[in-house]
């Protein structure tokens, strides 16, 4: 399974009620308050399902989840 960048952005926009253009690869999702911890749970579930990976508790952090670019880099490291 693979996580596709455009599908990830579409998921974030549609699931969390954001407008097109509000999120790009480097938009800070959690640190700036665009999304909250409840959104993080949903986002993790989506990423795990699409990428075929499982987050360890120690991997649930802003280094891995605070932007689309960070999410994709984490998935690449985890998958590769």
Backbone as CSV, one residue per row, in Angstrom:
resi,resn,N_x,N_y,N_z,CA_x,CA_y,CA_z,C_x,C_y,C_z
1,UNK,0.834,-1.180,0.000,0.000,0.000,0.000,0.882,1.248,0.000
2,UNK,0.381,2.294,-0.575,1.140,3.541,-0.577,0.243,4.702,-0.178
3,UNK,0.867,5.670,0.416,0.178,6.892,0.783,0.480,7.928,-0.282
4,UNK,-0.542,8.422,-0.940,-0.390,9.377,-2.030,-0.575,10.794,-1.486
5,UNK,0.363,11.655,-1.822,0.358,13.031,-1.336,-0.980,13.732,-1.552
6,UNK,-1.464,13.726,-2.794,-2.705,14.437,-3.100,-3.895,13.851,-2.350
7,UNK,-3.926,12.539,-2.201,-5.011,11.895,-1.456,-4.947,12.281,0.018
8,UNK,-3.734,12.396,0.563,-3.569,12.803,1.953,-4.083,14.228,2.152
9,UNK,-3.706,15.122,1.270,-4.186,16.507,1.378,-5.701,16.554,1.234
10,UNK,-6.254,15.830,0.272,-7.715,15.789,0.103,-8.399,15.264,1.355
11,UNK,-7.820,14.231,1.974,-8.383,13.682,3.207,-8.394,14.748,4.305
12,UNK,-7.281,15.432,4.477,-7.187,16.461,5.515,-8.219,17.569,5.266
13,UNK,-8.321,18.017,4.037,-9.263,19.090,3.712,-10.700,18.669,3.959
14,UNK,-11.079,17.519,3.432,-12.479,17.100,3.526,-12.862,16.646,4.926
15,UNK,-11.991,15.968,5.620,-12.317,15.429,6.938,-12.364,16.513,8.010
16,UNK,-11.488,17.490,7.895,-11.381,18.491,8.947,-11.959,19.845,8.554
17,UNK,-12.699,19.883,7.448,-13.438,21.070,7.053,-12.582,22.256,6.655
18,UNK,-11.465,21.986,6.025,-10.584,23.066,5.582,-10.820,23.360,4.111
19,UNK,-10.425,24.538,3.700,-10.607,24.975,2.321,-9.384,24.628,1.480
20,UNK,-9.625,24.384,0.190,-8.527,24.136,-0.736,-7.568,25.323,-0.674
21,UNK,-6.299,25.039,-0.629,-5.290,26.087,-0.521,-4.834,26.339,0.906
22,UNK,-5.566,25.834,1.892,-5.162,26.022,3.290,-4.035,25.080,3.699
23,UNK,-3.897,23.976,2.964,-2.902,22.972,3.327,-2.031,22.645,2.121
24,UNK,-0.714,22.746,2.320,0.239,22.268,1.322,1.250,21.383,2.045
25,UNK,2.314,21.028,1.386,3.284,20.098,1.972,3.870,20.581,3.293
26,UNK,4.042,21.872,3.443,4.746,22.404,4.610,3.856,23.150,5.602
27,UNK,2.553,23.127,5.401,1.637,23.756,6.351,1.763,23.063,7.703
28,UNK,1.962,23.842,8.742,2.064,23.294,10.095,0.649,22.971,10.574
29,UNK,0.399,21.689,10.791,-0.955,21.239,11.097,-1.330,21.366,12.571
30,UNK,-0.455,20.938,13.449,-0.803,20.868,14.868,-0.155,21.971,15.707
31,UNK,1.096,22.282,15.474,1.802,23.280,16.297,1.137,24.649,16.250
32,UNK,0.561,25.007,15.116,-0.102,26.309,14.976,-1.598,26.245,15.272
33,UNK,-2.102,25.063,15.658,-3.502,24.944,16.043,-4.484,24.761,14.905
34,UNK,-3.997,24.501,13.693,-4.912,24.256,12.578,-5.744,23.000,12.850
35,UNK,-5.099,21.971,13.387,-5.772,20.740,13.793,-5.479,20.488,15.266
36,UNK,-6.350,19.701,15.932,-6.142,19.395,17.342,-5.864,17.904,17.540
37,UNK,-5.718,17.502,18.772,-5.352,16.113,19.072,-6.422,15.116,18.657
38,UNK,-7.677,15.521,18.646,-8.733,14.622,18.172,-8.563,14.355,16.675
39,UNK,-8.163,15.375,15.941,-7.886,15.211,14.513,-6.705,14.279,14.298
40,UNK,-5.735,14.345,15.197,-4.540,13.520,15.059,-4.890,12.037,15.077
41,UNK,-5.812,11.648,15.941,-6.212,10.241,16.027,-6.794,9.782,14.691
42,UNK,-7.654,10.576,14.120,-8.262,10.256,12.831,-7.217,10.215,11.720
43,UNK,-6.307,11.166,11.741,-5.251,11.230,10.732,-4.337,10.013,10.819
44,UNK,-3.974,9.619,12.017,-3.135,8.431,12.198,-3.827,7.198,11.651
45,UNK,-5.102,7.056,11.947,-5.868,5.906,11.449,-5.857,5.871,9.920
46,UNK,-6.059,7.031,9.299,-6.045,7.116,7.840,-4.679,6.736,7.280
47,UNK,-3.624,7.290,7.845,-2.268,7.025,7.358,-1.942,5.537,7.511
48,UNK,-2.265,4.966,8.653,-2.009,3.540,8.853,-2.739,2.694,7.823
49,UNK,-3.985,3.016,7.578,-4.790,2.264,6.622,-4.266,2.388,5.195
50,UNK,-3.948,3.594,4.785,-3.504,3.840,3.414,-2.083,3.352,3.152
51,UNK,-1.220,3.506,4.138,0.192,3.168,3.945,0.519,1.737,4.366
52,UNK,-0.393,1.092,5.076,-0.140,-0.268,5.531,0.928,-0.339,6.608
53,UNK,0.959,0.678,7.453,1.928,0.718,8.549,1.176,0.838,9.869
54,UNK,1.925,0.705,10.958,1.373,0.917,12.288,2.295,1.849,13.049
55,UNK,1.724,2.883,13.638,2.492,3.794,14.473,2.749,3.144,15.825
56,UNK,3.978,3.222,16.281,4.292,2.867,17.662,3.971,4.096,18.514
57,UNK,3.663,3.905,19.779,3.370,5.079,20.618,4.463,6.144,20.588
58,UNK,5.718,5.730,20.523,6.820,6.694,20.494,6.928,7.441,19.166
59,UNK,6.237,6.956,18.136,6.272,7.597,16.818,5.157,8.626,16.638
60,UNK,4.247,8.677,17.587,3.151,9.641,17.536,3.664,10.947,18.137
61,UNK,4.220,11.781,17.280,4.788,13.051,17.723,4.787,14.046,16.561
62,UNK,5.060,15.283,16.893,5.014,16.331,15.876,6.116,16.197,14.836
63,UNK,7.224,15.572,15.183,8.276,15.357,14.192,7.756,14.519,13.020
64,UNK,6.825,13.639,13.286,6.291,12.745,12.252,4.945,13.192,11.685
65,UNK,4.248,14.103,12.361,2.862,14.378,11.987,2.507,15.845,11.765
66,UNK,3.437,16.766,11.913,3.055,18.185,11.923,2.913,18.820,10.542
67,UNK,3.140,18.068,9.482,2.909,18.581,8.129,2.765,17.397,7.172
68,UNK,2.249,17.664,6.020,2.128,16.617,4.997,3.516,16.085,4.652
69,UNK,4.489,16.961,4.510,5.855,16.534,4.176,6.420,15.618,5.261
70,UNK,6.182,15.951,6.514,6.683,15.120,7.616,5.980,13.758,7.639
71,UNK,4.692,13.757,7.385,3.945,12.493,7.352,4.482,11.599,6.242
72,UNK,4.658,12.160,5.052,5.152,11.367,3.918,6.574,10.875,4.169
73,UNK,7.426,11.697,4.772,8.786,11.268,5.088,8.776,10.145,6.119
74,UNK,7.913,10.252,7.115,7.801,9.188,8.116,7.357,7.887,7.489
75,UNK,6.348,7.952,6.644,5.850,6.741,5.977,6.946,6.131,5.123
76,UNK,7.701,6.952,4.423,8.799,6.440,3.592,9.863,5.729,4.444
77,UNK,10.229,6.355,5.568,11.205,5.714,6.466,10.661,4.415,7.032
78,UNK,9.410,4.439,7.418,8.787,3.265,8.045,8.601,2.129,7.044
79,UNK,8.335,2.459,5.823,8.061,1.451,4.793,9.339,0.918,4.159
80,UNK,10.359,1.738,4.133,11.556,1.404,3.378,12.599,0.759,4.180
